[in-house]
Amino acid sequence: MGTWSDYRNGFGDLESDHWLGLEAFHHLTNQGNYSLMTEVRDNLTSTYFSDIHVDFRVGPEKEGYILYEFPLGDGNLTSSAEDQWYINYDMMFSAYDKDQDTTSTSNCAATFGGGWWYRACTLVSLTGQTTHCTSGCYAYFKHNGVPFGGNGSDDILLNFAVMKIKKIG
């Protein structure tokens, strides 16, 4: 579980698990039009899913590294033409030591073991812990867009996730 400073500056091993850093996300995505590609594998079958979103942009630290809204993705990760990222739009980033989520009774980043753009502990959390569970898995390391997944189900838990950004146009 990283601190606010870790998430701001980046951490990890470039050869395996790493986080580029919110400051890098902000500076890169505000220099032009960027796309976000999200790739995940579900925990039960290791099935691969991905989506590409255009107009991906993260605000500055003084705005809490807010995640600005972007259009519906294109790929096999978004289920039933519903984008699972929508609940994260306009949210500030939270870490266990800097709670900026909208949940007044808990700190989602501390509860679920990873910083993220939490709103009420969210439908997508790609930095949460990878603990295996059979119920109450709501906001662990998961993406509710995995087809046929549902809250509290292993179907939405992930064993792999990558976020890639690319300048377009």
N, C-alpha and C positions, 0 to 999 in steps of 0.2 A: 504494500500500500504506500503510494508516494505522497509526499508533502506538496503543498501549493508550489513551493519553489521547484521541486522536482518536475511537476507537470508544466510549469512555466518554462523551465530551461531545457527539459528533455532528460531522458535517462535510459539505461539499459544497454544491451549489447547489439550492435548493428547486425551481427550475424544471427541473432535469434530474437528474443523479445526486446522491443524498445519503443519509446515514445519520442517522437521528433521534438515536441515542445510547443506549447501554446504560443509563445512569442514567435517562433518560426512559422507556425500556422498562420498567425495574424499577418506577419510581414509578407509572406509568400502570397497569400490569398487576396491581399489588398493591392497587389501590383498588376492586376489584370483579371481576366476571367479564368477561373480554375474549376476543374471537375474533381469530384471525389468518387473513387471506386472503392466499394466495400466488398470484401471477399470473406466468407465464413464457411466453416464446415460444422455440421450438426454433430452432437455428441453421440447419438445412437447409431447412425449409419455412416458417418463421415462423408455424407453427401455434400458436394460443393455448391454454394450459391453465391451470386454476385449481383451488384447493381452499380450503375454509373449515374451520378447526379451532376448536373452542370450548375454553375453559379455558386459554388461552395465558397463560403466566406466566414471568417472568424474575426470578431471585433478586437479592439485593443484591451490591454490590461485594465485601464481606467473604467472600462465598461464590463469588466469581469470576464473577458474573452467570450463575449456573447456569441452564440451560434445563430447566424442570420438564416432566414428561411431560404430554401432552394427548391426547385421544381421536383416533381415526382420522378423517381429513378427509372432507369431502363435496365431490365435484367430479370433473372428468375428468383431474386430474393424478396422482392416486394410481392406480397400475396394479395390476391383479389383486388388489384389496382389500388390498394391502400398503402400509402407510404408510412412505415412505422417510425420514421424520424420526426414526423410532424409534432409530436409532443415535446421534442427537444428544442424546437425552434424558439428563438428569442429567450433562451435560457442562458444564464451565466454559468461558467464552469465551477464545479465544487470539488474540493479535496477534503480529506478528513479534518484538516486543520483550517479550512476556510469554507464554511458551510454557506452556499449561496442558492441552495435549492428552495423550492416552494413548500416543502414539508415543514410545518412548524413543530411537530412532535419528535422529529428525529433528524439525523444527519445521514442522508442516503450514502454518501461516499464512505463514511465510517462504517455504516451498517453492512454495505455490500462489498467493501474491500477494494474500491478503486474510484478515482476521480472521473467525473463525467458531467455532461450538461443535463443534470437531473431536474425533472419536474415531477414531483410526487413519486419519485423513485422509478419512473420511466418504463418504456417498452424496449429500449435499446440501451445496452450497457456493454461496451466492448473492452472495458478495462477492469471489470469486476473479477472477483475470485473465481477459480475454476473448480470449486468444490462440487463433487457429485452429490446430488440430492434427488429425492423422488417426489417431494411436495414442498410448497412454499419457496420455490426457486425464483420467484417473481423477478427480481432485478439483479441476479448474479450475472455472470459472463454469458450474455445472451442477446438474441435479436428476435423479437416476436414476428418478424417478417418471414422466418423460415416456414415454408408451407406446412400447413397442418399443425403448427405449434400452438400452444396455448399457455396461459399463465399457470404456474405451478406444475409444469410438465417438463420432463427431460427432453421432449421434442424440440424445445427452443434453446436448450443449452448448447454451448459451442465448445469445440476442442481446438479451434483455430479461428483467428480473425486478423484481417489486415485492412488498414485504411491507406489508400494511395491517393495523392493529389497530383494533378498534372495541369500545366498551363494550356489553355486551348485558345485558338484564334490568333 
